[in-house]
Amino acid sequence: MAGYADINAETIGRWIDEGWEWGEPIDHETFLRARAGSWEVKLTPTRSVPREWFGNLADAHVLGLASGGGQQCPIFAAAGAHVTVLDYTPAQLESERLVAEREGYGISIVRADMTEPLPFSDATFDLVFNPVSLCYIREVEPVWNEVARIMKPGGILLTGFDTIINFIVDGDEREIVWSMPFDPLENPAQRAFLEEDDAGMQFGHSLDEMLGGLLRAGFSIEDLYEDTNGEGRLHEMRIPTYLAVRAVKRA
């Protein structure tokens, strides 16, 4: 049986073939606007990240962690950053190659599983940008520890993730049906639920894991905001189901 990371890479590749919005790279006009200083990116479905969260990107060493797809990393390159992107889905990395070739900038492209030790030296990056992706891994705290290792003291981590609200409801978001933890490797009914929806292998994580894990890994949380799913009943009811967080590695 394929490992769950391979299942997710195959699933996301299929979503991209079907027109998944997070797999659609930016166009040339968007890149030109970014180069002129007009840009925005998202960590979560609907809200743009405040520009002041980034600090100065010029000459900064930026890692897009599970951030392939040609959407965010080209923006950082246009803003003058030295950009590395790490992702496990080949189609997402191919989009990064295509945009970089089209626009003529350099980027380091790495295919790796973020549940493994990250293939970078200590204190390499000034900023790590991690849009929603941690729902696809089983254990989060080892990732936070690795991110802390590869970041410079005072470096900025920007991350977005689901709360468990998305993992307790049924497909119509009308009833609470799942107890925690939501772990399809241990719960066959949860796995069947995901397979029926072609949702890959996803895992629910507590705030203890997500926010407490950041603090234990050596980060200070400086700001955060909530967001909704962007569609569906919970979104229509304006129930936030995501958090975006700005954290800084303590010296």
Secondary structure as UniProt FT lines:
FT   HELIX           4..17
FT   TURN            18..19
FT   HELIX           21..23
FT   HELIX           28..35
FT   TURN            36..37
FT   HELIX           51..53
FT   TURN            58..59
FT   STRAND          61..65
FT   HELIX           73..78
FT   TURN            79..80
FT   STRAND          82..87
FT   HELIX           90..103
FT   STRAND          108..111
FT   TURN            114..115
FT   TURN            122..123
FT   STRAND          125..130
FT   HELIX           134..136
FT   HELIX           141..150
FT   STRAND          151..162
FT   HELIX           165..168
FT   TURN            171..172
FT   TURN            184..186
FT   HELIX           188..196
FT   TURN            197..198
FT   HELIX           208..212
FT   HELIX           213..217
FT   STRAND          219..227
FT   HELIX           232..236
FT   TURN            237..238
FT   STRAND          242..249
//
